[in-house]
Amino acid sequence: MDFSRLCLHTITTKPWAIEEAMDKYAGAGIAGITVWRQWLADRDIAKVGEQLRERNLEIVSLCRGGFFPAKTAKGLEEAIADNRLAIHEAAALGAPMIVLVCGAVPGQPLSESRKQIADGIAAILPLAEEHGIRLAVEPLHPMYADDRSAVNTMASANAICDQLDHPLVGIAADVYHIWWDPDLAEQIRITGEKKRLFAFHVCDWMTPTTDLLNDRGLMGEGCIDVRGIRAMVEATGFTGFNEVEIFSPRWWSKNQDEFLDRIKQAYVEHC
Ligand code: ZN
């Protein structure tokens, strides 16, 4: 089996701290890792980066930055400061990319939040340039438009990328968020054509979904045509990782070694 393009997000195996996750992933022959920032708390980030490279794990991205919108000037400044911190963390870790969950504020017009998102990314771009870190805007499913992201479609993410028009600004396409979009094929094509398809995240959509945030399924458990979307992504020339990103107390409550086996099996059969 070929797992050379399989990447796991550390949150997928939430019960494992970074040290355990890196040993287990490497032991399972998984090639890539996307590190969530919480996994670096109280750690020497540069040392973690070294440990990952020693295990031949390719650091795909740091997850996550974003949450730019705010109702006050102070809130906007704090968001930019946190994103600059994320860039420094990515540089220390040796991660070439940061995933941006862009943010939204309940009650604030989405148009205003989108403007703040574009302004926020523009504000951190000089530091991203200094460190050569790519910024991947991840459109989130519209059910999160209230408080997690005002960027909810590939078209909306592409509009922000068009506005900023910078080679370090692109898109993280996550099947969970975009599978329903009637314009998906065309938008993936455009994203690839503009050389801004930076990342591809996979999981599945459960029916019924019992929790808006934490009920993601393993590929094959739900209704997303993961393989079909992967084909669209790869038709653009994308050769990056298939990043498994699953939030699920149902899976987290199980033996994580067995879950890791199931992920590899699902990757082979459904991805
Ligand atoms: Zn994602």
Residues whose N, C-alpha, C, O or C-beta is under 5 A from the ligand:
A	BS01	ZN	D174 H201 E245
